[in-house]
Amino acid sequence: MSALAGRVALVTGGSRGIGGAVALALAEDGATVAIAYRRDEDAARKTVAAMAELGVEARAYQASVDVPDDCDRLAADVASDLGRLDILVHSAGIASRGNSVADTDPAEVARLMNVHAIGPHHLTRVLLPLLRAADRADVIFVSSVITGVYPPFSAPYAMGKAAMEALAHTLAKEERAHGTHVNIVAPGLVDTEMGQRLVRATMGVEDIREQDALSPYGHVCSPEEVASVVRFLVSDAASYVTDQRLVVDGGTF
Ligand SMILES: NC(=O)c1ccc[n+]([C@@H]2O[C@H](COP(=O)([O-])OP(=O)(O)OC[C@H]3O[C@@H](n4cnc5c(N)ncnc54)[C@H](OP(=O)(O)O)[C@@H]3O)[C@@H](O)[C@H]2O)c1
């Protein structure tokens, strides 16, 4: 019997990158998986096809987490199409532009706060009736090592992730009585399109592979290495774990 058979998961940003790897990992464990993506329909279609090949039910929904109407529609579609929700993974995310506070447009701050914190707050809220109906529910927030480090030129992203973690910690305490586990996974640099853009913008490195030799264990963290931590947190093995922040950075910070 697959570990997650009978459970339904929704992964935002599940079309590619870390969210894509999480979606596949949960599907491998037997969950029915819905993914939400913003605009890359092709990537979403490929990830759904890869999950369907594993023999599970898989669906993709276009929904921007920073648009409340999209979140409402997504919640209604998950309820009517899948009938339940046991696992919610917030992985949708964007990077900020790398400017100083002095040079940052307030609209960028609002955008990052919306994608990383205000949107996940709203989406979680509208999905709570489904999550509370499950015997055990899990909510995972994919944050970043940036909280606690706060490097310069990162304020919009760091603010978004700090607010996301505040949401996670408060939600964990509020929803424990409903059988819900809420945890944060905080990766360092991960080999995704965002990671690739990050090393180009902040280190002037064209190919993320150049970072392998400088990274813990001789390689940049893969999306699958983050996904396996999510897989653990939503499993029976983590039945007494909630309100935790698990760092996945090879011990860098
Ligand atoms: N990569 C890293 O080094 C790293 C490190 C620490 C933390 N993280 C965090 O990990 C998460 C995943 O990052 P990643 O590296 O996998 O990024 P990625 O490869 O760029 O993928 C981003 C995913 O998020 C979706 N997305 C972006 N904005 C969205 C929105 N407004 N609504 C719905 N979906 C949206 C994208 O969908 P479309 O393709 O349709 O736009 C895509 O599926 C993010 O929260 C990021 O902050 C990443």
The ligand as a MOL file (V3000), in Angstrom:
LIG
                    3D

  0  0  0     0  0            999 V3000
M  V30 BEGIN CTAB
M  V30 COUNTS 48 52 0 0 0
M  V30 BEGIN ATOM
M  V30 1 N 15.7140 27.9790 -6.1830 0
M  V30 2 C 16.2500 28.4040 -5.0360 0
M  V30 3 O 17.4790 28.5880 -4.9320 0
M  V30 4 C 15.3580 28.6300 -3.8360 0
M  V30 5 C 15.9820 28.7650 -2.5820 0
M  V30 6 C 15.2020 28.9530 -1.4420 0
M  V30 7 C 13.8280 29.0240 -1.5590 0
M  V30 8 N 13.2410 28.9130 -2.7810 0 CHG=1
M  V30 9 C 11.7750 28.9940 -2.8260 0
M  V30 10 O 11.2670 27.7970 -3.3500 0
M  V30 11 C 10.0350 28.0330 -4.0210 0
M  V30 12 C 10.1090 27.4250 -5.4100 0
M  V30 13 O 11.1760 28.0580 -6.1250 0
M  V30 14 P 11.8090 27.3960 -7.4360 0
M  V30 15 O 13.2610 27.5680 -7.3390 0
M  V30 16 O 11.2090 26.0740 -7.6610 0 CHG=-1
M  V30 17 O 11.2730 28.4490 -8.5270 0
M  V30 18 P 10.9930 28.2550 -10.0830 0
M  V30 19 O 11.7710 27.1420 -10.6300 0
M  V30 20 O 11.1450 29.6180 -10.6780 0
M  V30 21 O 9.4280 27.8420 -10.1010 0
M  V30 22 C 8.4980 28.7460 -9.5940 0
M  V30 23 C 7.1300 28.0980 -9.6130 0
M  V30 24 O 6.2250 28.9930 -8.9570 0
M  V30 25 C 5.1560 29.3180 -9.8520 0
M  V30 26 N 4.7070 30.6760 -9.5690 0
M  V30 27 C 5.4340 31.8190 -9.5400 0
M  V30 28 N 4.6500 32.8500 -9.2130 0
M  V30 29 C 3.4130 32.3510 -9.0190 0
M  V30 30 C 2.1570 32.9000 -8.6680 0
M  V30 31 N 2.0240 34.2100 -8.4510 0
M  V30 32 N 1.0880 32.0810 -8.5550 0
M  V30 33 C 1.2070 30.7550 -8.7790 0
M  V30 34 N 2.3600 30.1740 -9.1270 0
M  V30 35 C 3.4410 30.9610 -9.2540 0
M  V30 36 C 5.7380 29.1350 -11.2340 0
M  V30 37 O 4.6800 28.9670 -12.1770 0
M  V30 38 P 4.8770 29.5080 -13.7150 0
M  V30 39 O 6.0130 28.7200 -14.2680 0
M  V30 40 O 3.5870 29.2170 -14.3570 0
M  V30 41 O 5.2160 30.9690 -13.5930 0
M  V30 42 C 6.5640 27.8790 -10.9990 0
M  V30 43 O 5.7240 26.7430 -10.9630 0
M  V30 44 C 9.8400 29.5450 -4.0410 0
M  V30 45 O 8.9260 29.9180 -3.0480 0
M  V30 46 C 11.2230 30.0890 -3.7210 0
M  V30 47 O 11.1540 31.3340 -3.0850 0
M  V30 48 C 13.9720 28.7070 -3.9140 0
M  V30 END ATOM
M  V30 BEGIN BOND
M  V30 1 1 1 2
M  V30 2 2 2 3
M  V30 3 1 2 4
M  V30 4 1 4 5
M  V30 5 2 4 48
M  V30 6 2 5 6
M  V30 7 1 6 7
M  V30 8 2 7 8
M  V30 9 1 8 9
M  V30 10 1 8 48
M  V30 11 1 9 10
M  V30 12 1 9 46
M  V30 13 1 10 11
M  V30 14 1 11 12
M  V30 15 1 11 44
M  V30 16 1 12 13
M  V30 17 1 13 14
M  V30 18 2 14 15
M  V30 19 1 14 16
M  V30 20 1 14 17
M  V30 21 1 17 18
M  V30 22 2 18 19
M  V30 23 1 18 20
M  V30 24 1 18 21
M  V30 25 1 21 22
M  V30 26 1 22 23
M  V30 27 1 23 24
M  V30 28 1 23 42
M  V30 29 1 24 25
M  V30 30 1 25 26
M  V30 31 1 25 36
M  V30 32 1 26 27
M  V30 33 1 26 35
M  V30 34 2 27 28
M  V30 35 1 28 29
M  V30 36 1 29 30
M  V30 37 2 29 35
M  V30 38 1 30 31
M  V30 39 2 30 32
M  V30 40 1 32 33
M  V30 41 2 33 34
M  V30 42 1 34 35
M  V30 43 1 36 37
M  V30 44 1 36 42
M  V30 45 1 37 38
M  V30 46 2 38 39
M  V30 47 1 38 40
M  V30 48 1 38 41
M  V30 49 1 42 43
M  V30 50 1 44 45
M  V30 51 1 44 46
M  V30 52 1 46 47
M  V30 END BOND
M  V30 END CTAB
M  END
